[in-house]
Amino acid sequence: MRGMALSAFPTPDHDHDRCTADALAHAEALCEARAQRLTPIRRQVLAALLTSHRPLGAYEIIELTGQEGARPAPITIYRALDFLMENGLVHRIESRNAFIACIHNHSTADFVVFLICERCGAVGEVSSGAIGETLSNAARAAGFAPKAPVVEISGICAHCRGA
């Protein structure tokens, strides 16, 4: 998992425009394949989340999406976020009460580990079958059925540690 953790965070000098364009293209292709619509507001919400690799709260998303016109109502943003989460394009970071775009092409059934940097606020995302299997077995043994297999770990990313 060590190598995966390092690649979970984009380098500070990565081509963010390419990263954003690839994520939007992936979202459009996924919606088309599922016969679902990536409506203008859903696309705006996803684009707002793609402005950085940091989680954003709903009201931050409202501010970003409202810069070019009327500010959308909170319910509109939450509906778009629900759609994007249901399709694996956005994740909710529970500990931050915020959302982050998913730039990884993985199954919604994959066990996700979020690595949250306490200094720069960036969030790395890795999938871990081993951790998922261990926690799923423990949950099953307790008669528990997990709904959202996610772990959030706070710490300092390699970029901040190296700075």
Secondary structure, DSSP 8 states (H G I E B T S, - for coil): -HHHHHHHS--TTS-HHHHHHHHHHHHHHHHHHTT----HHHHHHHHHHTTSSS-B-HHHHHHHHTTTSS---HHHHHHHHHHHHHTTSEEEEGGGTEEEE--S---TTS-EEEEEETTT--EEEEE-HHHHHHHHHHHHHTT---SS-EEEEEE--HHHHH-
